[in-house]
Amino acid sequence: MLKAKIIYFEDLSKAEQESQPDNGSGKYDASYIKITNADKTVMILSDAVEPEDATFIRDFNCVVNAINVAYKIGIRNGQKRGRNDKNE
C-alpha cells in the first residue's frame, strides 16, 4: 500500500539521513515527506532549501515527480489487486 508520512530527520534510517541535502536550516532541522510502497521507500522529499530557491521550478520540482510516481504506483497496485480479485 502506498503511504506518505511527514517525518523528522531522526525518523530516517542512517542511510537515508546521509543522503539528505544540508541546505537552508540544515537537514537536522528539516522536515521530510517519506513515500513508501509495501514498506519500501519510494522517495523522500525535504524542505531543507535556501529561502531564495524555495520555488516549484527549482527546489520543489520534486513534488511533481512524487505525484507522478505515486500515480503510476497506484495504477500498478490497482491492476495487481484486480488480478488477485479475479483469482479468488
GIZIRA-V600425 format. One record per run of one state. SS is the DSSP state (alpha for helix, beta for strand, coil for the rest). FROM is the first residue (numbers start at 1). TO is the last residue. If there is no record, write none. Layout:
ss->SS from->FROM to->TO
ss->SS from->FROM to->TO
//
This chain:
ss->coil from->1 to->1
ss->beta from->2 to->8
ss->alpha from->9 to->11
ss->coil from->12 to->13
ss->alpha from->14 to->18
ss->coil from->19 to->30
ss->beta from->31 to->37
ss->coil from->38 to->39
ss->beta from->40 to->46
ss->coil from->47 to->50
ss->alpha from->51 to->53
ss->coil from->54 to->61
ss->alpha from->62 to->87
ss->coil from->88 to->88
//
